[in-house]
Amino acid sequence: LALTDLIMEESISFFDRFLLRIIFHFAQVPKQNMVDLPEYIKRLARAGFEDIEVRDISEKVYPGLINFLERREQEEIARVFNKEWKSMMKYCKVLRWWSGIEGGKRKLKFVLVGARKSDYRPGHTEVIY
């Protein structure tokens, strides 16, 4: 298994956690999906994964993503997709807040996750819905 995901920082304040829940509600993200790293690893292990490795790549992702979004605001695409782009720029402001990019405390980590199933058999594919 290899994926990227957002994981809550373990030491965020009650108020920041509350604000994140409001944001997730409007983004239609189930609150049970937003967990901290220990809980994330625990859930992967319960699902049968082992050799779980999680790398925080926030510092490599957030600045570039925010820069990309802000540069595109100045281009023609922002005028073509005016309403949608305004929503994207609101997301960019939220992203600046939760990434801590402007010197605040980071609320969400952007992580790269690797793991393997203990009963993996080459050539065997299992689809879970």
Rosetta blueprint (number, residue, H / E / L):
1 L L
2 A E
3 L E
4 T E
5 D E
6 L E
7 I E
8 M E
9 E L
10 E L
11 S L
12 I L
13 S L
14 F H
15 F H
16 D H
17 R H
18 F H
19 L H
20 L H
21 R H
22 I H
23 I H
24 F H
25 H H
26 F H
27 A L
28 Q L
29 V L
30 P L
31 K H
32 Q H
33 N H
34 M L
35 V L
36 D E
37 L H
38 P H
39 E H
40 Y H
41 I H
42 K H
43 R H
44 L H
45 A H
46 R H
47 A L
48 G L
49 F E
50 E E
51 D E
52 I E
53 E E
54 V E
55 R E
56 D E
57 I L
58 S H
59 E H
60 K H
61 V H
62 Y H
63 P H
64 G H
65 L H
66 I H
67 N H
68 F H
69 L H
70 E H
71 R H
72 R H
73 E H
74 Q L
75 E L
76 E H
77 I H
78 A H
79 R H
80 V H
81 F L
82 N H
83 K H
84 E H
85 W H
86 K H
87 S H
88 M H
89 M H
90 K H
91 Y H
92 C H
93 K H
94 V H
95 L H
96 R H
97 W H
98 W H
99 S H
100 G L
101 I L
102 E L
103 G L
104 G L
105 K L
106 R L
107 K L
108 L E
109 K E
110 F E
111 V E
112 L E
113 V E
114 G E
115 A E
116 R E
117 K E
118 S L
119 D L
120 Y L
121 R L
122 P L
123 G L
124 H L
125 T L
126 E L
127 V L
128 I L
129 Y L
